[in-house]
Each structure stands twice: as C-alpha cells, then as structure tokens.
Amino acid sequence: MSDEPIVETTTEARAGTTPHIVRYVLGISLVLVIVAFVVVYATTS
C-alpha cells in the first residue's frame, strides 16, 4: 500500500456535475410553506 494521498479535483471526486435544481426546489418549497402558514393563519383567525 502506498502512503501517498490521493489528490483529485472536486469534479473528479464526485464523478460528474451537480445540477443547480436543488436550490430551486428548496426555494419553491420554502415559498409554499410560507403561503400555507399564511392561509392557515388567515382561516383560523
């Protein structure tokens, strides 16, 4: 066994690219939760 560290770039380490759709899903989900809370608050008051 070699004691040399394995050096890879970020892209090589994850073996591909990551799409930016996660940020849109999180943003849309956050907006929907806020809207849901507003609707529940408005209907119970």
Jmol script that loads the backbone (N, CA, C; Angstrom):
load data "model"
ATOM      1  N   MET A   1       0.843  -1.184   0.000  1.00  0.00           N
ATOM      2  CA  MET A   1       0.000   0.000   0.000  1.00  0.00           C
ATOM      3  C   MET A   1       0.886   1.244   0.000  1.00  0.00           C
ATOM      4  N   SER A   2       0.483   2.202  -0.762  1.00  0.00           N
ATOM      5  CA  SER A   2       1.206   3.458  -0.848  1.00  0.00           C
ATOM      6  C   SER A   2       0.626   4.438   0.161  1.00  0.00           C
ATOM      7  N   ASP A   3       1.497   5.195   0.808  1.00  0.00           N
ATOM      8  CA  ASP A   3       1.055   6.180   1.791  1.00  0.00           C
ATOM      9  C   ASP A   3       0.831   7.551   1.177  1.00  0.00           C
ATOM     10  N   GLU A   4       0.902   7.647  -0.148  1.00  0.00           N
ATOM     11  CA  GLU A   4       0.698   8.928  -0.808  1.00  0.00           C
ATOM     12  C   GLU A   4      -0.792   9.279  -0.805  1.00  0.00           C
ATOM     13  N   PRO A   5      -1.130  10.526  -0.494  1.00  0.00           N
ATOM     14  CA  PRO A   5      -2.544  10.917  -0.512  1.00  0.00           C
ATOM     15  C   PRO A   5      -3.065  10.986  -1.955  1.00  0.00           C
ATOM     16  N   ILE A   6      -4.309  10.665  -2.118  1.00  0.00           N
ATOM     17  CA  ILE A   6      -4.944  10.741  -3.422  1.00  0.00           C
ATOM     18  C   ILE A   6      -5.475  12.161  -3.594  1.00  0.00           C
ATOM     19  N   VAL A   7      -5.027  12.816  -4.658  1.00  0.00           N
ATOM     20  CA  VAL A   7      -5.432  14.196  -4.905  1.00  0.00           C
ATOM     21  C   VAL A   7      -6.291  14.228  -6.165  1.00  0.00           C
ATOM     22  N   GLU A   8      -7.534  14.669  -6.002  1.00  0.00           N
ATOM     23  CA  GLU A   8      -8.468  14.781  -7.113  1.00  0.00           C
ATOM     24  C   GLU A   8      -9.144  16.131  -7.060  1.00  0.00           C
ATOM     25  N   THR A   9      -9.579  16.580  -8.212  1.00  0.00           N
ATOM     26  CA  THR A   9     -10.366  17.808  -8.231  1.00  0.00           C
ATOM     27  C   THR A   9     -11.769  17.494  -7.716  1.00  0.00           C
ATOM     28  N   THR A  10     -12.537  18.528  -7.467  1.00  0.00           N
ATOM     29  CA  THR A  10     -13.902  18.338  -6.973  1.00  0.00           C
ATOM     30  C   THR A  10     -14.740  17.555  -7.972  1.00  0.00           C
ATOM     31  N   THR A  11     -14.609  17.877  -9.255  1.00  0.00           N
ATOM     32  CA  THR A  11     -15.386  17.183 -10.286  1.00  0.00           C
ATOM     33  C   THR A  11     -14.977  15.728 -10.398  1.00  0.00           C
ATOM     34  N   GLU A  12     -13.703  15.449 -10.321  1.00  0.00           N
ATOM     35  CA  GLU A  12     -13.247  14.058 -10.383  1.00  0.00           C
ATOM     36  C   GLU A  12     -13.730  13.269  -9.174  1.00  0.00           C
ATOM     37  N   ALA A  13     -13.750  13.888  -8.010  1.00  0.00           N
ATOM     38  CA  ALA A  13     -14.150  13.191  -6.792  1.00  0.00           C
ATOM     39  C   ALA A  13     -15.624  12.814  -6.817  1.00  0.00           C
ATOM     40  N   ARG A  14     -16.467  13.668  -7.374  1.00  0.00           N
ATOM     41  CA  ARG A  14     -17.891  13.343  -7.407  1.00  0.00           C
ATOM     42  C   ARG A  14     -18.295  12.680  -8.710  1.00  0.00           C
ATOM     43  N   ALA A  15     -17.369  12.523  -9.621  1.00  0.00           N
ATOM     44  CA  ALA A  15     -17.561  11.799 -10.884  1.00  0.00           C
ATOM     45  C   ALA A  15     -18.670  12.395 -11.739  1.00  0.00           C
ATOM     46  N   GLY A  16     -18.734  13.698 -11.788  1.00  0.00           N
ATOM     47  CA  GLY A  16     -19.735  14.324 -12.652  1.00  0.00           C
ATOM     48  C   GLY A  16     -20.028  15.740 -12.222  1.00  0.00           C
ATOM     49  N   THR A  17     -21.126  16.234 -12.703  1.00  0.00           N
ATOM     50  CA  THR A  17     -21.541  17.584 -12.341  1.00  0.00           C
ATOM     51  C   THR A  17     -22.817  17.515 -11.524  1.00  0.00           C
ATOM     52  N   THR A  18     -23.058  18.550 -10.770  1.00  0.00           N
ATOM     53  CA  THR A  18     -24.275  18.608  -9.974  1.00  0.00           C
ATOM     54  C   THR A  18     -25.167  19.702 -10.538  1.00  0.00           C
ATOM     55  N   PRO A  19     -26.419  19.395 -10.832  1.00  0.00           N
ATOM     56  CA  PRO A  19     -27.320  20.420 -11.358  1.00  0.00           C
ATOM     57  C   PRO A  19     -27.724  21.401 -10.259  1.00  0.00           C
ATOM     58  N   HIS A  20     -28.121  22.568 -10.667  1.00  0.00           N
ATOM     59  CA  HIS A  20     -28.498  23.604  -9.697  1.00  0.00           C
ATOM     60  C   HIS A  20     -29.987  23.574  -9.385  1.00  0.00           C
ATOM     61  N   ILE A  21     -30.651  22.483  -9.688  1.00  0.00           N
ATOM     62  CA  ILE A  21     -32.095  22.411  -9.462  1.00  0.00           C
ATOM     63  C   ILE A  21     -32.428  22.348  -7.972  1.00  0.00           C
ATOM     64  N   VAL A  22     -31.488  21.919  -7.159  1.00  0.00           N
ATOM     65  CA  VAL A  22     -31.744  21.783  -5.717  1.00  0.00           C
ATOM     66  C   VAL A  22     -32.105  23.130  -5.116  1.00  0.00           C
ATOM     67  N   ARG A  23     -31.406  24.172  -5.511  1.00  0.00           N
ATOM     68  CA  ARG A  23     -31.705  25.497  -4.948  1.00  0.00           C
ATOM     69  C   ARG A  23     -33.101  25.960  -5.324  1.00  0.00           C
ATOM     70  N   TYR A  24     -33.547  25.613  -6.537  1.00  0.00           N
ATOM     71  CA  TYR A  24     -34.900  25.998  -6.950  1.00  0.00           C
ATOM     72  C   TYR A  24     -35.949  25.198  -6.184  1.00  0.00           C
ATOM     73  N   VAL A  25     -35.708  23.918  -5.972  1.00  0.00           N
ATOM     74  CA  VAL A  25     -36.651  23.092  -5.214  1.00  0.00           C
ATOM     75  C   VAL A  25     -36.771  23.600  -3.782  1.00  0.00           C
ATOM     76  N   LEU A  26     -35.645  23.934  -3.165  1.00  0.00           N
ATOM     77  CA  LEU A  26     -35.677  24.446  -1.794  1.00  0.00           C
ATOM     78  C   LEU A  26     -36.379  25.802  -1.731  1.00  0.00           C
ATOM     79  N   GLY A  27     -36.118  26.663  -2.692  1.00  0.00           N
ATOM     80  CA  GLY A  27     -36.753  27.975  -2.709  1.00  0.00           C
ATOM     81  C   GLY A  27     -38.258  27.881  -2.896  1.00  0.00           C
ATOM     82  N   ILE A  28     -38.672  27.065  -3.850  1.00  0.00           N
ATOM     83  CA  ILE A  28     -40.113  26.895  -4.101  1.00  0.00           C
ATOM     84  C   ILE A  28     -40.794  26.260  -2.895  1.00  0.00           C
ATOM     85  N   SER A  29     -40.144  25.286  -2.278  1.00  0.00           N
ATOM     86  CA  SER A  29     -40.714  24.641  -1.091  1.00  0.00           C
ATOM     87  C   SER A  29     -40.869  25.642   0.047  1.00  0.00           C
ATOM     88  N   LEU A  30     -39.882  26.483   0.234  1.00  0.00           N
ATOM     89  CA  LEU A  30     -39.956  27.496   1.289  1.00  0.00           C
ATOM     90  C   LEU A  30     -41.123  28.448   1.048  1.00  0.00           C
ATOM     91  N   VAL A  31     -41.276  28.899  -0.186  1.00  0.00           N
ATOM     92  CA  VAL A  31     -42.383  29.797  -0.521  1.00  0.00           C
ATOM     93  C   VAL A  31     -43.719  29.108  -0.283  1.00  0.00           C
ATOM     94  N   LEU A  32     -43.844  27.844  -0.684  1.00  0.00           N
ATOM     95  CA  LEU A  32     -45.105  27.122  -0.490  1.00  0.00           C
ATOM     96  C   LEU A  32     -45.432  26.938   0.994  1.00  0.00           C
ATOM     97  N   VAL A  33     -44.438  26.688   1.817  1.00  0.00           N
ATOM     98  CA  VAL A  33     -44.681  26.534   3.257  1.00  0.00           C
ATOM     99  C   VAL A  33     -45.141  27.856   3.855  1.00  0.00           C
ATOM    100  N   ILE A  34     -44.518  28.946   3.439  1.00  0.00           N
ATOM    101  CA  ILE A  34     -44.924  30.259   3.953  1.00  0.00           C
ATOM    102  C   ILE A  34     -46.358  30.569   3.540  1.00  0.00           C
ATOM    103  N   VAL A  35     -46.700  30.286   2.291  1.00  0.00           N
ATOM    104  CA  VAL A  35     -48.071  30.509   1.813  1.00  0.00           C
ATOM    105  C   VAL A  35     -49.049  29.643   2.600  1.00  0.00           C
ATOM    106  N   ALA A  36     -48.678  28.393   2.862  1.00  0.00           N
ATOM    107  CA  ALA A  36     -49.554  27.501   3.618  1.00  0.00           C
ATOM    108  C   ALA A  36     -49.777  28.029   5.040  1.00  0.00           C
ATOM    109  N   PHE A  37     -48.722  28.518   5.677  1.00  0.00           N
ATOM    110  CA  PHE A  37     -48.881  29.084   7.022  1.00  0.00           C
ATOM    111  C   PHE A  37     -49.777  30.322   7.004  1.00  0.00           C
ATOM    112  N   VAL A  38     -49.637  31.157   5.991  1.00  0.00           N
ATOM    113  CA  VAL A  38     -50.464  32.354   5.880  1.00  0.00           C
ATOM    114  C   VAL A  38     -51.925  31.964   5.688  1.00  0.00           C
ATOM    115  N   VAL A  39     -52.195  30.976   4.857  1.00  0.00           N
ATOM    116  CA  VAL A  39     -53.563  30.528   4.621  1.00  0.00           C
ATOM    117  C   VAL A  39     -54.169  29.964   5.899  1.00  0.00           C
ATOM    118  N   VAL A  40     -53.403  29.132   6.608  1.00  0.00           N
ATOM    119  CA  VAL A  40     -53.917  28.547   7.867  1.00  0.00           C
ATOM    120  C   VAL A  40     -54.165  29.647   8.890  1.00  0.00           C
ATOM    121  N   TYR A  41     -53.271  30.596   8.994  1.00  0.00           N
ATOM    122  CA  TYR A  41     -53.440  31.692   9.946  1.00  0.00           C
ATOM    123  C   TYR A  41     -54.651  32.546   9.605  1.00  0.00           C
ATOM    124  N   ALA A  42     -54.835  32.804   8.304  1.00  0.00           N
ATOM    125  CA  ALA A  42     -55.944  33.664   7.863  1.00  0.00           C
ATOM    126  C   ALA A  42     -57.292  32.960   8.051  1.00  0.00           C
ATOM    127  N   THR A  43     -57.327  31.675   7.914  1.00  0.00           N
ATOM    128  CA  THR A  43     -58.615  30.957   8.028  1.00  0.00           C
ATOM    129  C   THR A  43     -58.965  30.642   9.478  1.00  0.00           C
ATOM    130  N   THR A  44     -58.000  30.664  10.381  1.00  0.00           N
ATOM    131  CA  THR A  44     -58.311  30.351  11.779  1.00  0.00           C
ATOM    132  C   THR A  44     -58.538  31.595  12.617  1.00  0.00           C
ATOM    133  N   SER A  45     -58.234  32.750  12.093  1.00  0.00           N
ATOM    134  CA  SER A  45     -58.393  33.989  12.875  1.00  0.00           C
ATOM    135  C   SER A  45     -59.790  34.545  12.747  1.00  0.00           C
TER     136      SER A  45
END
end "model"
wireframe off; spacefill off
backbone 0.3
color backbone group
